[in-house]
Amino acid sequence: MDEDLPESVKKCLDLLEENMGILADLEFDLDDEKEDELTPDMELHNLFDMTEDVAESSKLKRAESNFARRQSENSL
């Protein structure tokens, strides 16, 4: 049974690696949906600030996703 454990762990890691991109894309898409909500009657400067915040947030999320993907690739 001890001999089967490393092989099982390797299979799990392989499955995770294969699906890491899909999972990251799903998370990114779900977060994007939340950011698509607008508040009516906003001033122009509020819209500008919100646009900058969304852009920065998207960049950070993409960077986190890419970092996690690289970490998982390097751990194998």
LINNOR-V475847 format. One record per pair of residues at least 12 apart in sequence whose C-alpha atoms are under 10 Angstrom apart, sorted by the first residue. I is the first residue (numbers start at 1). GAP is how many residues later the second one is. If there is no record, write none. Layout:
i=I gap=GAP
i=I gap=GAP
//
This chain:
i=10 gap=66
i=13 gap=59
i=13 gap=60
i=13 gap=62
i=13 gap=63
i=14 gap=59
i=14 gap=62
i=16 gap=56
i=17 gap=52
i=17 gap=55
i=17 gap=56
i=17 gap=59
i=20 gap=45
i=20 gap=48
i=20 gap=49
i=20 gap=52
i=20 gap=53
i=21 gap=44
i=21 gap=45
i=21 gap=47
i=21 gap=48
i=23 gap=42
i=24 gap=37
i=24 gap=38
i=24 gap=40
i=24 gap=41
i=24 gap=42
i=24 gap=44
i=24 gap=45
i=25 gap=37
i=25 gap=40
i=27 gap=34
i=27 gap=38
i=28 gap=30
i=28 gap=33
i=28 gap=34
i=28 gap=37
i=31 gap=26
i=31 gap=27
i=31 gap=30
i=32 gap=22
i=32 gap=25
i=32 gap=26
i=35 gap=15
i=35 gap=16
i=35 gap=19
i=35 gap=22
i=35 gap=23
i=36 gap=18
i=38 gap=12
//
